[in-house]
Amino acid sequence: MYDLSLHILDIVENSIRAGARNVRIDIMQNTKKKRLDIIIKDDGKGMDDKEIRSACDPFFTTKKGKKVGLGISLFAQAAHATGGEIIIKSQKGKGTEVHASFNLYHPDMKPLGDMDETVRILRATHRDVTFYYIKHDKYMP
């Protein structure tokens, strides 16, 4: 995927498949700390500890009939390529939070992309889901 908005779209689609009715996307950029953080939080079915540990494995998926699950693993790879990281917090029945951090000025940093268009597409195709998109002017870790 060329830009981060496509990764975000893929992760949000996972949230929706997991039954999320509310999805929040936070984007925080701090030029002084040379850091970009993306947090995607949902109220879907959540994951157990084993699923959390396996989520970044491209050969793990919970989708029926599929043998690979590239969404989170590619997002993690994009973060790791910049010296960043991905942290997944989840609780069964409560939802999931995916937090990816990126070194903003690393040569392998992908562009953010058109987040406004990404959110418009999500809202148009999933009318039963409430999306919150916040691009913070002030950095919150």
N, C-alpha and C positions, 0 to 999 in steps of 0.2 A: 504494500500500500504506500502510495506516494506521500500522503500527508496524514497528520494525526487525527483530523476530523473523520477520516474513513475508519480508523481504528476505533474511535469513540462510537461511531455509528454501529459498528459490529458488536461492541461490548453492550451497548444499549439494546440491540436486538436480542442478545443473550438474556438480558434482564427481562424483556417482555416475554420471551419464551418461558422464563422461569415464573411467570405469573405476576410480574410487577405491575402495579397500577399507578405508582408514583416513581419517577426517576429524576434525580438531581445531578446536574453536571456543573462542577465548579472548575474554573480555569484561573490559576493564579500565577502571575509572572512577576519575578523580582529581578530586575536588571542588575542591581547592586550585588545580589547573591548569585547572579548568573544561573537562575533556576526557574524552571517552569513546572508547575504541579497541576495535574489533572486528577480530579476525584469524581468518580461515578458511583452514586449510591442509589440503591433501589429497595423496594419493600417486597421483593419476590420471595420464592420459597427458601432461599438461602442454601448454604452448603455445609456439609459436615467436615470435620477435620481432615479426613482422607481426601475428600474432593478439593478442599483448599490446597492441600499439599500437591495434588496432581494437576491443578488448574493450568499451570504454565507448561505442562508437558504436551507437545503437539499431538501425541498419540493417545491422549485422553479426551473423551467427550461423554456427555450424558445424553446426547441426541440419539434417538433410536435409529438404527440402520446406518449410522456413520461410524467411521473408524478413526477419524482424526478431528481435532478441535483446535483450529489455528488462531482463533480470535485473541484470547488472552496471551497465548504464547508469542504471537507476533507483536502485540502491544508491549509485552515485557522485553522482547528482543530490541525494539525501538528505544526503550528507556535505557537498557543495559549498554547499547551501542554508544550512548552519550556519557556513560559513567553514572547513570541514574539507577533507579530501582523501581520495583513494583511491590506493593504490599496489598494483600487481600485479607479483608476481615469479613466474616460471615457467620451467621447463626441460623440454623434450621428454623424455618417458619417466621423469620424476622427480616431477612434480606441480606444483601451483600454490598460491600464497599470495596471498590478497586481504586487504589491510589498509586499513580505513576508519577515519578519525578524525573526530570531531564536536566542535563547541563545545557543551558540555553545557548551557549556559544560554541559548543563542540561541533567540529566539522560534519559529524554524522547526524546532527539534529535535523529532523524533518520539519517542514513548515507546518503550522497549525492547520491551515486550510480555512475553508469557509464554514465556520461554525453556525452562523446565522442560517445558511442554506441547509445545513445538516439538521438543525432543530426544526426548521420549516418542514422538511421531508418527514421527519419523525412525527410531528404533530398532524400532518395531513394523512399519513398512512396508519396511524394508531390513535384514532380519535377517542378511544376509551381510556387512554393513559394520560396522566398529567405530567408534563415535563417542566422542570425548572432549570433554566440555564443562567448561570451567573458568571460573568467575567469580572473578577474582582480588580478594582483599581488599586487597592491596597493589599499587600501580600499578607496572607494568613497561612501559616505553615501547614 
